[in-house]
Amino acid sequence: MTAGVSFSNHQDSFSAGRWACRDAVSLSGAPVLTLVFTTDSYDQEQVLSGVKSVVPHTLLAGFCCGGVITAEGVHTQGVGVLSLSGDFRATTTLEKGLAQDAFKVGERAGHKLLEKGIEGGTVIVMPDGFHGDLSEMLRGLYNRMGPGFQYMGGGAGDNLKFFRTYQFTEREISQDAMAVALVGGLHMGIGTGHGWFPTGNPLVITKASGKTVYEIDGFSAFTAYSGRLGLAGREQFSTEAMMHPLGFPNIHGQYVIRDPLNVNADDSINFVTEVPSQAVGSIMDCTCQGLIKAAEDAAGRALSQCPAPAFMLIFDCISRMMLMGDRFQDEIGILRETIGPDVPMLGALTFGEISGQGSVPLFHNKTTVVAVGNGMRS
């Protein structure tokens, strides 16, 4: 297996897609699968046309994200391409309607992927990060595909406009959809980490629906949350919420992070991702060094599963980059150092991240997912 990675920030949408793909394919040879990450500054149809002008017959999957990660850093405008060639199998599907019935969309995607007869491998999941219950989508996908696969990915988004985003395969481009690629016959290792730790006494989500939490510990959500942190008023919320998400322990003894977004007039709090009622959790805290160490550990776990990798793929929460500022470059640097500075890397800033606990895929916030792969069959 041979991997090629390239990036273009050409102003013209078609040219950015074409040049990034051309340079990646020049390194990999004719690809079996091409992954494409693009930003919201482009005409997405034209980007896809530019990519397909180079690889008109390849399998392809990708999305619009909050930024493209390369070895040089984060780019808020550009197109990144990872092309993979060699003796392995792949299939893709684009399933629409997440906002209507996320569970059924996940099941439908799983059914389409299994139709190709690939037994085992890695499922790369790239859903619209703004629509639908993505935890339910993953439950539907897993309900159909089961534990014989490993899962990774992240939510499509934009540069924090929360307006619209796009998902695509070689067949079409859409919104409110999930683009999925199944890869069989490659050896891939996946590591996950976030670096957040619980503070204070546990809390209970006493009333919630979807992405909105109405009550915590029997009080209005903002009253309880702000009281825990000693906030003087709503003007402090956006800063403190970025630094203090909620965390909910799972059966593996790890915390799944849920990210507060804004406060409503009735003192309820909207979250980036669904929060179940009656869940018991904690307000979390972090240090920049702790976040960087968690990314390093995630890369180490991925590498331990797949030595001598040919490429690195990253899904990293956009809010980590916002919180860390200039130190986010240190996180990218430690990933390169851990995996190897000569290993081609491509990543995306995402709105929610996907990885497995055991074999079960979970939806995360404020988390780093690192995957590495080579051509050794697992």
Helices and strands as residue ranges (DSSP letters): E 2-8, H 13-28, E 33-38, H 44-54, E 59-64, E 67-70, E 73-75, E 79-85, E 89-96, H 102-114, E 121-127, H 134-145, G 146-148, E 149-154, E 167-169, E 173-174, E 177-184, E 187-193, E 197-209, E 212-216, E 219-220, H 221-229, G 234-236, H 237-243, E 246-249, E 255-258, E 260-263, E 269-271, E 280-285, H 288-305, E 311-317, H 318-324, G 325-327, H 328-339, E 345-350, E 353-357, E 360-364, E 368-374
